[in-house]
Amino acid sequence: MMFSSLGMFSGTFAGLLVVGNLSSLVQESGLSEVQAVFAVMLFSVGNASARIIWGFIFDRIGSVSIPLSLLLFSLTTLFFLVGGPSLTLVLVLVGFLGFSFGANFVLYAAVIAHAYPLHYFSSLYPLCFLAYGMAGLLGPAIGGALRDLSGSYRLSLMLCLFLVTISAILLFAKRRSLNGRYKP
């Protein structure tokens, strides 16, 4: 349960840090205000489509999809860090970020439902979802504060990359140590 909460926290922390600062973040990458609005829309479309697609992926490959979703977020964030991407690349990456963010709300619920007897779900998932609440309080504020301190979103994105990558490694290691008997 602790690992699911850690994964939910890091995935939603990174997603909320990005979406809470998305307009100014993409404008810093060279997009206009109108293009920034379009970027926010793409994040939302990615988020919504992820909930369907990641459910399908989970049904096919199981709990291994959680670290994969977090690694996808890390990779897309890493592309932002490279700097100077084209308008098209920024918009594609924003869609992927939304897609990775949406994964959190499907995958952790599915893992808990599969790992524990169903009658425990209503007690366990709220604990995991509490991590989302903490991420909502911390992610956007820390992202903005790091931007104010450093003058760019590079440090904020590096923090996201670090948190998500460490969580993905821990979740994958936890899964492997149990030889497929995954308990979040």
C-alpha positions as CSV (number, residue, x, y, z in Angstrom):
1,M,0.0,0.0,0.0
2,M,2.9,2.4,0.8
3,F,4.3,1.8,-2.7
4,S,1.0,2.7,-4.4
5,S,0.8,5.8,-2.3
6,L,4.3,6.7,-3.3
7,G,3.6,6.1,-6.9
8,M,0.4,8.1,-6.8
9,F,2.1,11.0,-5.0
10,S,5.0,11.2,-7.4
11,G,2.9,10.8,-10.6
12,T,0.3,13.3,-9.5
13,F,2.9,15.7,-8.0
14,A,4.7,15.9,-11.3
15,G,1.4,16.1,-13.3
16,L,0.0,18.8,-11.1
17,L,3.2,20.7,-11.0
18,V,3.2,20.8,-14.8
19,V,-0.5,21.5,-15.3
20,G,-0.6,24.1,-12.6
21,N,2.1,26.0,-14.4
22,L,1.5,24.8,-17.9
23,S,0.6,28.1,-19.6
24,S,3.7,29.9,-18.4
25,L,5.9,26.8,-18.8
26,V,5.1,26.4,-22.5
27,Q,5.3,30.1,-23.1
28,E,8.8,29.9,-21.7
29,S,9.5,27.3,-24.4
30,G,8.4,29.9,-27.1
31,L,4.7,29.3,-27.5
32,S,2.3,32.2,-27.7
33,E,-0.6,32.7,-25.3
34,V,-3.1,31.2,-27.8
35,Q,-0.8,28.2,-28.4
36,A,-0.5,27.9,-24.6
37,V,-4.3,27.6,-24.3
38,F,-4.1,24.9,-27.0
39,A,-1.4,23.1,-25.0
40,V,-3.7,23.1,-21.9
41,M,-6.4,21.5,-24.1
42,L,-4.0,18.9,-25.3
43,F,-3.0,18.0,-21.7
44,S,-6.7,17.5,-20.9
45,V,-7.3,15.3,-24.0
46,G,-4.2,13.2,-23.1
47,N,-5.5,12.9,-19.5
48,A,-9.0,11.8,-20.6
49,S,-7.8,9.3,-23.2
50,A,-5.3,7.8,-20.8
51,R,-8.0,6.7,-18.4
52,I,-9.4,4.4,-21.1
53,I,-6.1,3.3,-22.7
54,W,-4.2,2.6,-19.5
55,G,-7.2,0.5,-18.3
56,F,-6.9,-1.6,-21.4
57,I,-3.1,-1.8,-21.0
58,F,-3.5,-2.9,-17.3
59,D,-5.9,-5.6,-18.3
60,R,-3.3,-7.0,-20.8
61,I,0.0,-6.7,-18.8
62,G,-1.1,-6.1,-15.2
63,S,0.8,-4.1,-12.6
64,V,4.0,-3.7,-14.6
65,S,2.1,-0.9,-16.4
66,I,2.5,1.3,-13.3
67,P,6.3,1.8,-13.6
68,L,5.9,2.0,-17.3
69,S,3.5,4.9,-17.0
70,L,5.8,6.7,-14.6
71,L,8.8,6.1,-16.9
72,L,6.8,7.5,-19.8
73,F,6.2,10.6,-17.7
74,S,9.9,10.8,-17.0
75,L,10.9,10.5,-20.6
76,T,8.5,13.2,-21.8
77,T,9.7,15.5,-19.0
78,L,13.2,14.8,-20.0
79,F,12.5,16.0,-23.5
80,F,11.3,19.3,-22.0
81,L,14.6,19.6,-20.3
82,V,16.6,19.3,-23.5
83,G,15.5,22.8,-24.3
84,G,14.7,24.6,-27.5
85,P,12.2,22.1,-28.9
86,S,9.9,23.0,-31.9
87,L,6.3,24.1,-31.4
88,T,5.1,20.7,-32.7
89,L,7.3,18.8,-30.3
90,V,6.2,20.9,-27.3
91,L,2.5,20.3,-28.1
92,V,3.1,16.5,-28.6
93,L,5.0,16.3,-25.3
94,V,2.2,18.2,-23.4
95,G,-0.3,15.6,-24.7
96,F,2.0,12.8,-23.5
97,L,2.3,14.5,-20.1
98,G,-1.5,14.6,-19.8
99,F,-1.6,10.9,-20.9
100,S,0.9,9.9,-18.2
101,F,-0.9,12.0,-15.6
102,G,-4.2,10.3,-16.4
103,A,-2.6,6.9,-15.9
104,N,-2.4,7.4,-12.1
105,F,-6.2,7.5,-11.6
106,V,-6.7,4.2,-13.4
107,L,-3.7,2.1,-12.5
108,Y,-3.5,2.5,-8.8
109,A,-7.2,1.8,-8.3
110,A,-6.9,-1.3,-10.5
111,V,-3.8,-2.6,-8.7
112,I,-5.4,-2.2,-5.3
113,A,-8.6,-3.9,-6.5
114,H,-6.6,-6.8,-7.9
115,A,-4.1,-7.2,-5.0
116,Y,-6.6,-7.1,-2.1
117,P,-10.0,-8.6,-1.5
118,L,-12.7,-6.4,-3.0
119,H,-14.2,-5.5,0.4
120,Y,-10.9,-3.7,1.4
121,F,-11.0,-1.4,-1.7
122,S,-13.2,1.2,-0.1
123,S,-10.8,1.5,2.8
124,L,-7.5,1.3,0.9
125,Y,-8.0,3.4,-2.2
126,P,-8.8,6.6,-0.2
127,L,-5.5,6.2,1.6
128,C,-3.7,6.0,-1.8
129,F,-5.9,8.9,-3.1
130,L,-4.8,11.0,-0.1
131,A,-1.3,11.1,-1.7
132,Y,-3.0,12.9,-4.7
133,G,-4.4,15.5,-2.3
134,M,-0.9,16.1,-0.8
135,A,0.5,16.3,-4.4
136,G,-2.2,18.9,-5.2
137,L,-1.1,21.0,-2.3
138,L,2.6,20.7,-3.0
139,G,3.2,20.2,-6.7
140,P,2.0,23.5,-8.3
141,A,3.3,25.6,-5.4
142,I,6.8,24.0,-5.4
143,G,7.0,24.2,-9.2
144,G,6.1,27.9,-9.1
145,A,8.5,28.6,-6.3
146,L,11.4,26.9,-8.0
147,R,10.6,28.9,-11.1
148,D,10.7,32.1,-9.1
149,L,14.0,31.1,-7.5
150,S,15.8,29.9,-10.6
151,G,14.2,32.0,-13.4
152,S,13.0,29.0,-15.4
153,Y,11.1,25.7,-15.1
154,R,14.2,23.6,-15.7
155,L,14.7,22.9,-12.0
156,S,11.0,22.1,-11.4
157,L,11.1,19.6,-14.3
158,M,14.3,18.1,-13.0
159,L,12.5,17.5,-9.7
160,C,9.6,15.8,-11.5
161,L,12.0,13.7,-13.4
162,F,13.8,12.6,-10.2
163,L,10.7,11.8,-8.2
164,V,9.0,9.9,-11.0
165,T,12.1,7.9,-11.9
166,I,12.9,6.9,-8.3
167,S,9.2,5.9,-7.8
168,A,9.2,3.8,-11.0
169,I,12.4,2.0,-10.0
170,L,11.1,1.3,-6.5
171,L,7.7,0.0,-7.8
172,F,9.4,-2.2,-10.4
173,A,11.9,-3.5,-7.8
174,K,9.0,-4.2,-5.4
175,R,7.1,-6.1,-8.0
176,R,10.1,-8.2,-9.0
177,S,11.0,-9.0,-5.4
178,L,7.6,-10.6,-4.9
179,N,8.0,-12.8,-8.0
180,G,4.7,-11.5,-9.4
181,R,2.8,-11.6,-6.1
182,Y,2.4,-7.9,-6.3
183,K,1.1,-6.1,-3.2
184,P,1.1,-2.4,-3.5
